[in-house]
Amino acid sequence: MTRPVRARSRRLALVSGLALAATAVTTAPAAAVVGGDSDHAFVVRLDIGGGARACTGALVAPGWVLTAASCFAATPGTGLPPSGTPPQPVTATIGRPDLTTTAGVVRNVLRLVPHESRDLMMAQLNLSVPGVTPVAVSATAPAAGEQLTLPAYGRTTTEWAPLRQHVGTFTVDAVTGGNLALTGQNGAAVCAGDTGGPALRTTGSGVEVAAVNSRSWQGGCFGTPSTETRTGAVDTRVDDVRPWIANVALGVHWTDAATVSGDNQTDSAVATSRNGATTAVVWEDDRLGTTPADTVGTNVYLRLYQNGQPKFTRAVTSTGAANWKHIQPDVAVRDDGTTIVTYADDHDGNGYYDIKVKTFDSSARETGAATVNANAAGQQQNPRIAADPDGTGFAIAFETWDGAPKQVRLAFYSAITLKKWEQIISPGAGPSQNPDVAMGANGNAVVVWEMDTGSGAFAIRIRGFAPDGSESLGYRAPGGTGDQRDASIAADFAGNFVVGWQNDNAGTRQVAVRSYTAAGTGGAVNYGPNGAEPKVGIDGQRRAVVAWRYGGDVYVRGVNADGTTTGRLPALRTTPVTNSSADVEPAVAVDPVGAITLTHTKTVGTAGFNQIQYGTGLSNFGW
């Protein structure tokens, strides 16, 4: 018996399709997989090679599409599919059932991850997808006799390239190993362009993907000989490989942030723009030292990513005098690709630091520079920056001391050339240190820091300020007991914010997270796993992400605004098990859709030099 052919791509079917078009149109009313219109926003149309091929897929996580591996083979149906960067450009149209409209979004596919033995492929998008809920992946196999619906964008009986998502009904004939044998009902068939599309079932929990279109007889499809009337198809099961799908979607794709190696890179920070299309990373980079402990000659570097791809890397600082250093950088980035970088500067090598800030456009051109601290006496260190996502304003919080205990200062700028005010914001005589700052579109800056309680332990404090310098959020504590350190804060565009910190109660270091509305109303404190160096991010729905270090590894997890974790990213080790050296100094940024970008410091080489790693692929989405 002749085996069913794969539901081939548009280009490969074109050779026979043109010659047989006349007879195909007169075939009995087989409606292809497209028996009627469908409006599933999570169904994805894939364009491979700029129109060379077309397939269908399903959004199963905010940044991942599940489809068929055969869509990407050099010759569909033969050979091993590629892994890594697609050999041809691939675009994914999501949330657009009617292709004649501008609904939804178009994304590029950055990376392909094929299953080792099944016709399945996970495709990572360059940006997450807003406004479309991913479809669930079934955990149980379909049964013989069960009916499934197959939405897709492939051919119909009369259309070579339909402009509308369609759906057909199929009955499961048998489940054999990793495959389902299906038969189309009422003339439905899987046609060219339908490969990779989801076979859906409806349960009490909602719609789920039970299988993925793999191959079919294509009876009644446009371009198929009229003598072929079979509507059977073979789909690939997904229920028993659901852990593989989850592991791919929960995996981080790490790359080097810097374009050079052999130097010592540490203390990175990362920020994502409001629209999620632009990400900026900064770090300390000692390209002059011969040992990691030698930090003389440290410069600050900036790398910008747009639409998931690196755009430029440049030095923020330059060579100074004597034992010069530029350290402790932080960054903010806007939708147009402009970046604002702050850092502690000892350019003349005298051991005393000032706080500097510089701005850059999306082409890496420096557009402004300023000294933040008005008083040059004493030390100024640990600057942190936050920017108004809709305007030109930004705020910088930093430590300052000159003989007296450390205090936290906040400086507010309406533009790089216009500093509006600067003031100490930490009340009390005891030391206050390690600030962080966040800002929403309302322009208010919210600052967190560590305050010495007088007993040798520190407590986290929060305070907010309006652009005119008035207090917008009263002085408060997030809760918890014991020694509290490493405060971190992030805000969404509405001004809602989340605070994370290390809470050491009776010798147990837990990572604590608490979310607040813009008005300062707090949810429940979430005490998570043990760890240190927590960093937080927040999406457009007030859902938090916290990254932290435990031992020599970096972890991440999601938390709802009310302190629960249902539906959010589970606690996950993000760094490879194969790393024999410590992974430390995590940083995190989260876009409004929940896409997560991570950085951390990785020790490489026997000399102990460090390298900044840049990680993508995760979303604040639970499995």
C-alpha positions, -999 to 999 in steps of 0.1 A, spaced: 0 0 0 13 34 -9 21 55 22 3 88 27 23 118 14 32 146 37 10 177 35 36 195 16 46 232 15 30 255 -11 61 257 -33 67 219 -35 30 213 -43 31 239 -70 48 217 -96 20 192 -98 -7 216 -86 -6 238 -117 -9 209 -141 -38 194 -122 -57 225 -111 -85 220 -136 -94 185 -124 -88 193 -88 -115 220 -88 -141 195 -100 -134 171 -72 -163 162 -49 -167 188 -22 -137 180 0 -133 212 20 -97 204 31 -89 209 67 -109 240 62 -145 230 63 -155 264 77 -141 296 90 -122 296 123 -112 323 147 -86 307 169 -62 335 177 -35 310 188 -33 294 154 -2 306 136 5 310 99 42 303 91 59 317 60 92 299 53 118 313 30 99 345 20 69 326 4 88 295 -6 68 274 18 38 278 41 28 258 72 6 262 103 14 261 140 0 268 174 12 293 200 18 272 231 37 298 252 39 336 247 72 332 228 70 297 213 51 280 184 46 243 182 45 230 146 59 201 124 96 195 120 90 185 84 81 220 75 118 229 78 135 199 62 155 206 31 130 184 13 97 180 32 93 145 44 130 136 41 161 142 61 166 156 95 152 191 102 175 219 113 183 229 148 192 264 159 189 294 136 165 287 107 184 282 74 158 305 57 138 335 71 107 324 89 78 347 99 49 338 121 15 356 118 -4 353 151 -39 365 161 -50 372 125 -76 346 114 -85 369 85 -52 375 67 -66 405 49 -67 425 81 -40 440 103 -51 422 135 -26 404 156 12 406 151 39 393 128 70 378 145 103 364 132 114 330 142 148 331 160 155 295 168 143 260 160 142 231 184 132 198 168 121 167 186 146 139 183 122 113 170 88 129 161 76 153 135 75 181 160 93 214 161 93 242 187 100 276 171 112 305 193 98 339 183 119 371 184 93 388 206 64 376 228 29 379 215 5 403 233 -32 398 236 -32 361 225 -36 334 251 -15 303 243 -34 271 238 -29 243 264 -11 211 255 -31 179 262 -18 155 289 -38 125 277 -40 107 244 -70 109 222 -91 77 220 -104 59 189 -137 74 178 -129 108 194 -135 138 171 -109 165 168 -111 199 150 -81 210 129 -78 248 122 -52 258 97 -43 281 68 -36 256 40 -53 250 7 -90 244 3 -108 226 -26 -109 258 -46 -82 280 -32 -45 278 -36 -36 303 -10 -66 310 13 -67 343 31 -88 330 60 -82 304 87 -105 274 83 -114 243 103 -124 207 96 -136 179 118 -117 146 119 -123 113 136 -96 93 154 -93 59 138 -64 46 158 -36 56 182 -4 38 173 29 47 191 34 84 185 9 88 157 -29 92 153 -47 79 122 -75 104 113 -103 105 88 -119 137 77 -156 141 81 -179 156 54 -150 158 29 -125 175 52 -88 167 44 -54 179 55 -39 199 26 -7 216 16 0 245 41 -19 227 69 13 208 80 21 217 116 -14 228 125 -30 217 158 -56 190 162 -78 203 190 -100 187 215 -124 204 240 -124 193 276 -138 207 308 -107 228 311 -110 243 276 -94 238 243 -62 217 241 -38 206 214 -39 168 211 -18 164 180 0 182 152 -7 177 114 20 156 98 10 140 65 -21 131 45 -35 118 12 -48 153 4 -79 139 -13 -100 168 -27 -73 194 -21 -66 220 -47 -39 206 -70 -45 169 -61 -56 146 -89 -93 140 -90 -87 103 -87 -74 107 -52 -104 108 -29 -89 96 4 -92 121 33 -71 101 58 -43 118 76 -15 110 101 -10 134 130 18 134 156 7 129 193 18 155 218 4 143 251 32 119 258 59 145 249 43 173 268 73 174 292 96 180 262 74 209 250 74 224 285 112 219 289 118 237 256 95 266 265 110 267 300 145 267 287 168 297 285 188 303 254 221 318 266 245 337 245 276 359 252 266 396 258 300 408 249 316 405 215 351 398 229 364 372 254 395 369 275 386 400 296 368 402 329 331 411 327 310 416 358 280 434 374 255 435 345 221 452 344 194 447 318 163 467 308 135 462 283 114 489 265 77 494 271 68 478 237 92 449 244 110 453 211 143 467 225 166 454 252 197 470 266 225 454 286 254 471 304 283 456 324 318 463 338 345 452 314 382 451 324 401 446 291 434 457 305 438 434 336 457 402 336 439 388 367 402 389 376 410 406 410 427 435 392 398 459 385 420 489 375 411 500 340 375 489 341 352 504 316 314 502 311 300 487 280 265 488 264 249 464 240 215 470 224 192 444 210 162 452 187 136 427 177 156 399 193 188 407 174 220 425 186 223 459 170 254 474 185 280 471 213 300 501 224 321 515 253 302 539 275 334 551 292 370 557 281 405 554 295 412 575 325 443 584 346 464 563 370 442 537 387 410 547 370 378 527 372 342 530 359 319 506 378 283 496 390 264 504 357 227 505 353 205 512 322 171 523 310 158 520 274 128 534 255 107 522 226 128 543 201 160 525 211 174 554 231 193 543 262 203 561 294 233 547 313 245 556 348 276 544 366 301 553 394 331 571 379 367 574 392 381 587 360 411 603 376 420 573 397 420 591 431 398 565 448 367 588 450 337 582 428 311 605 412 279 594 396 277 599 358 249 596 333 250 594 295 224 590 268 227 572 234 205 570 204 195 538 186 226 541 163 250 541 193 257 578 191 263 595 224 237 623 227 244 637 262 263 634 294 261 648 330 275 645 365 246 636 388 258 644 423 259 681 430 285 677 458 318 661 448 329 656 484 331 621 497 320 590 480 290 584 456 283 548 445 258 522 436 236 543 412 204 529 398 183 545 371 146 544 360 131 563 330 96 576 321 86 552 293 65 580 276 87 610 281 122 623 285 124 622 323 144 599 344 155 594 380 188 582 395 192 569 431 226 565 446 246 562 479 264 591 493 287 596 523 314 620 535 324 610 570 288 606 581 268 574 577 257 565 542 225 581 529 204 576 497 200 604 473 176 608 445 182 630 415 154 638 390 159 649 354 133 661 329 160 656 302 198 649 301 204 686 299 179 696 327 183 683 362 152 694 382 163 685 418 184 663 440 178 654 477 185 629 504 154 607 507 165 583 535 154 596 569 172 588 601 208 589 612 217 553 606 233 541 574 211 536 543 225 519 513 220 498 481 191 517 465 170 508 435 145 529 416 115 523 393 92 547 373 60 543 354 44 566 328 30 588 356 66 600 361 67 592 398 99 575 410 97 548 437 129 540 456 138 510 478 169 507 499 184 490 530 182 509 563 203 500 593 179 493 622 206 500 648 211 464 658 234 455 630 205 442 609 190 460 579 154 466 569 139 474 535 122 508 531 101 523 503 94 559 493 80 576 462 85 611 447 68 631 420 86 649 392 83 682 412 102 667 442 71 662 464 64 629 482 41 608 461 43 576 483 48 577 520 77 561 537 69 524 544 82 489 548 73 458 527 70 436 558 90 406 570 114 402 599 151 396 604 179 410 584 167 422 550 191 429 521 195 433 483 163 453 476 151 454 440 121 472 424 104 473 390 73 492 378 49 488 349 38 517 327 8 524 350 30 529 380 22 496 398 54 481 412 69 451 428 96 448 454 120 419 460 145 414 487 165 388 506 148 381 540 171 364 565 150 353 595 168 330 620 196 323 595 174 313 566 178 335 535 145 335 516 137 355 485 107 377 493 84 394 468 55 419 473 35 437 447 19 472 451 -6 493 432 5 527 420 -13 541 451 9 520 474 -17 493 483 3 461 488 -6 425 482 5 395 503 42 389 508 54 358 489 83 341 507 100 318 481 130 295 481 163 302 498 186 325 479 204 358 475 208 387 451 172 389 441 162 410 411 126 417 400 106 425 369 69 431 362 47 427 332 16 447 321 -8 426 342 11 433 375 26 398 374 61 397 389 92 378 380 121 373 404 156 360 396 180 351 423 212 332 430 214 301 451 248 285 455 264 288 421 233 289 400 207 314 388 170 307 393 138 324 383 100 322 390 68 341 386 44 355 413 9 370 409 0 404 422 -18 388 452 13 368 462 1 335 447 19 316 420 -9 298 401 -5 301 364 30 317 367 64 304 358 75 278 383 108 280 402 133 271 375 171 267 374 181 287 344 218 280 342 232 248 326 240 219 349 272 215 330 286 248 343 313 238 367 320 273 378 297 297 397 269 316 379 262 348 400 250 384 398 216 378 381 196 406 365 162 404 349 139 425 327 103 417 318 82 432 290 45 439 292 36 405 278 57 387 303 87 378 282 118 375 304 153 385 296 181 375 320 218 383 324 243 369 348 280 366 354 296 333 344 331 323 354 350 309 324 385 296 320 410 284 346 422 319 353 388 328 368 378 355 343 341 363 341 318 367 311 283 382 309 256 358 296 224 370 279 193 347 282 160 347 263 132 323 256 113 323 290 79 338 297 60 343 330 37 314 320 30 283 340 28 247 328 
